[in-house]
Amino acid sequence: MHSGSEHKEFFFEEHAVGYFEDQLPSSPGQYRYMPFRGPGHLRLVEALACSGSQRCYYVIEGEKHYFMVLTTPSHGVLLVHAHAPHEQ
């Protein structure tokens, strides 16, 4: 029913940003992603430039999993710091 990319989509402020090409962020490091054309990716890049690290999330089995993005060191790569607390 879902394509592989839908399972690896991630979001910023309720807007889809893109999808991870390989694995979902589970620890600090660099993660390759394919950005979507739309407000989510644009807002994330602008927020990183203006305010520093930003909280994003992906969804697994209906549950949001948050992570902190420090920067985009190159196109299609996110530098992830760590997981952020879950919202209830």
Summary of the structure (lengths in Angstrom):
residues: 88
radius of gyration: 11.9
end to end distance: 28.0
largest distance: 38.3
contacts: 230
relative contact order: 0.22
helix: 19%
strand: 49%
